[in-house]
Amino acid sequence: MTKDRFPELYVRMEDESPSLRHRTVPLEVLVLGYARTGTSSIQIALEQLGFGPCYHMRVAMNQYPRDCAMWMKALEAKFDGKGKLFERKEWDQLLGRHRSVCDMPAVSFATDLMLAYPEAKIILTNRDPDSWHASMSRTVLQSNLYWLHNVLQHLDWATGLVHPMRRKAWHCMFGDNFETKGKEAMIKHYKEVRACAEAQGREVLELQLGDGWHRLCKFLDVPVPDHAYPRENDGNNFIPKMKERARLRMQAVALRWLKVVSIAAILTFATGLLIRSFSGRKEALAFWSGDLRREYSR
């Protein structure tokens, strides 16, 4: 069953503004490697180690789509100079329920988050740039270009928040030409994170795909689990999962319109009954009034 294959797509979607939130747990881990470097796997791993919930792009997509409006403000402030740059107060509103964070769009604010949370541990998930570039081209780039997302953003409130923000984050990282600028942007990002950590005197754990539990657990000072390290969001599953998410959002749109049409039909029917009832009463009143006039005229 699809629900068993992609359970994260079937979590309850909350219609909630992040501006109403505040920090309820400490933010302990910043995973600042780019998407497609094992970020989905480390999200699950951190949650299993007690550093959850972990905020990942799919949290915004599947649970809190209204977060994307606030992420968009953050992107516009940093990259377009529109509005106030985010500080710890705003990050606490977005990430206040989470002990860790990884993936897009947070990695666009790597040094900002490092400055806002100087006590958090820093992890860089990494992989060979050529392998990473090929994976991104087959997955995240295709999601940005998927025709149904472009249609749904005009019909579905959640996709209308998620898809523009995701494309904005992509543009802020890679510009308009991922093919030629992607690897260069990746290398630059990792250098910036390392330089910022060095300036702050902070240790960085760099993890490659397939590293498993031991170095991660040693860095976080927690016991090594007795089960295999998670393997999540395999490249072969990315596109089927993307299409299933779009299908579910289209289904939600269809159900919403069905409700609207049903309510409109019920109201139209009820209005027709009232009009016919009122007309019948007027005719009856006119009939009895005529009888009374004839009775009095005798």
N, C-alpha and C positions, 0 to 999 in steps of 0.2 A: 504493500500500500504506500502511496505517496506520503501520507501523514507519518508513517513509520520511517520513511527514508529521509524526509526533511522536517523533523518535528519543530524546528525553530520558526517555520513559516506559520505554524498554527497556534502560536502564543496569543494571548489577548492583547489587542491593540488599544492603547490608552489615548484618549483625546484629552491630553493634559499639557498645559503650558509649563515649560521649565522655569519660567520667571517666578513661579510660586514655590520653588524648591529651595532647600538649603542643605549644607553638608550634614549628613547623619553618621557617616563612617569615614575614617581617615583614608586619603588616597595614598597608597603604599607603594605602588609599582607603576612606572611609566614604560610601556613598550613602544619604542619610537622608530621601529623599522617599517619600511613601506609594506603596503598590501602585497599579497602573494609571496611573502617570505615566511609563511607559517603563522600568521597572526591569528587565524581562526583556531589553529591547534593550541597555540599558547593561551588563547582566551579560555579554552576548556581546561587546560593544564593549571592555570592560575586559580580557577574556581575550584578545582579539585584539591589544590594545596591550601585553600583557605583565604585566598586573596580575591574573592569574588563578592559581589558581581563584578565582572570585567566589562567595560564599555567598549563595544566594537561597532563598526558601521551597521551591522545587521541589527543591533539594539535600536538604533534610530529608525531603520527601515521597517522593522517588524513590530516594535513595541511602542516607541515614542516618536512618531513622525513629526510631531510639532517641535521637537528638538531641532529639526532641520532649519526652521525659520531662524532660530538663534545661531546655529552654526553659520547660516548665510550671513547674518550680521557680523559675525566674527571674521569671516573671510573678506567681506567688503571693507571692514575697518582696517585689517592688516594689509591687504593687497591693493585696495582701491583708494584708501585714505578717506573712506566714508564712515563717519561716526567715531565713537570712542573705542580705543583698543581695549580688549578684554583684560581684566585683572582677576585676582583670586576670587572676588565676589561672584563674577559672572561664571568663571569656571566651576565654582562650587554649585551654582544653580544647574549647570548642565551635567556635571559629573558627581554631584554630591551624594548619590546613593551607591557609588561604586568605589571599590578599593583599588581598582586597577583600570588601565585604559590602553587600548591598542588600535591599530588600523586607521583608515580614513574615517572622518576628516581630521581626527586629532593629530595625526603626524604632520599636518600642515602647520601646526603650532608647537612643534617639538621644543624649541628653545623657550617659547613663552611658558609652556607648562613646566619646564625645568626651573625657570625662575619663580614661578608661582608656587611650586611645591618642592622646595629645596631638600625636604626630608625624604622624598620618595626615591626608591631604588630605580636605576635606569637599565633597561635591557634593549639591545639592538638585535632584532631578528634580521638575518641577512642571507643572501645567496649569490651565486655567480651572476653578474649583471646581464650576461647574454641569456642565461636560462630565465632570469627574472623578466627580462624584456619580452621574451617569447610567451611566457605565461600570462603576463598582463595583456598582451595583444590578443590572446585567445579568449580572455575572460572579461576583465573589468572594462576594457575598451569596447568589447562587443555589447556589454550591458548599457554603456552610455549611448551606443548607436542603435540599440534595439528599437524597431519601429513602434512596437506596442507601448513602450514607455513614453514615447513622444506623443502618442494618442492619449494615453491614460492621464498624463499630467494635466490635460484639459477637462477630464471627466471625473477624476477621483481625487478627493481632497488630500489623501495621504501621498499618492504619487506626485501630485502637484507641489508638494513640499520637498519630497525626497529627491526626485529626479533632477530638478534645477540645481539643488545644492550639490548633489554628487557631480554634476557636470562642471559646476563652478569650482569645486575643490580640484577636480582633474585639471582644469584650465590653469588654476593658480600654481599647480605643481609642474605642469609640463607644457603650458602654452597651447598652441594650436597644432603642434607637430610632434606627437609622441614618437613617431618613427625615428626621427633624427635627434630629438632632445631628451628622450626618456632616460637613457642610460647616463647621460651627462647630469641630469637633474638628480638621479638616484645617488651617484657618487658624491655630488656636492652636498646633498642632504646628510649623508653619513659623516662627511668631514665636519659639517657644522655642529652636529650633535656631539661628536668626539671633542671638538674644540671647546664647546660650551661646558661640557663636563669637566674637561681639564682645567678650564678657568675657574670653575667652582670647586675644584678639588674633589670630584666625585668619581667613584668607580663605575665603569660600564661593563656589563656582561654582554658579549657578542655571541649570539647563537646562530649556527648554521642549520639548515634543514637536516633533520635526522639526528641531531645531537642528543635527543632524549632527556631523561630526568636528571642525571647526576650533577652536571654543572649548574643547572637551574636551581636544584634543591640546595646545593652547597651555597650558592650566592644568596638565596633567600633564608638560609639557616632553618630548613624544615626537613623532616624525614623523607626519604625516597619511597614513593608508593610501590606496592608489590604488584602493580599491573602495568601494562604497556602504556607508553606515552601516547596521547591522543593523536589521531590522524584525521583531520577535519578539513572539509571544503576542498577535496581533491579536485584537480583541474577538470577531470572528466565529469564531475557532478555539477560544476559551476553553471553551465548553460542550462541543463535540465532544471536546476533549482531556480534560476532566473526566470525561466518560462513558467514554472509552476507558481512563483510569486505573482507574476503578471496575470496569470489566469485567475488566481484568487482575488486580485484587486478588480479585475473585470467582472467577476462573479458578484463582488460586493456592489459594484456600480449597477449591475443589472437588477439586483435585489432592491437597491435603493429606489431605482426608477419604477420597479414593479409596485413598491409600496406607495409611491407618489401617485401612480396611475390608479391604483386600487382605491386610495383615499379620495381621489378626484371623482372616480366613478360612483363611489358610495355617496359622496356629497351631492353629485348631480342627480342621482336617483332619489335621495331624500328630499332635495329641493323640488323635484318634479311631483313627488307625493304631496308635499305641503301645498304646492300651487293648485293641484287638482282638488285637494281637500278644501282649500279656501274657496275655489271656484264653486265647488258643490254646495258649500254652506251659503254662498251668496245666492245661488239659484234657489235653494230651499227657502231662504229668507224672503226672496222676492216672491216665490210661490205663495207662502203663507201670508205675506203682507197683502197680496192681491186677494186672497180669500177673505181676509178680515175686512178689507175695504168693501168688497161686495156684500158681506154680511151686514155691515153697518148701513149700507145704502138702501137696504130693503125697508 
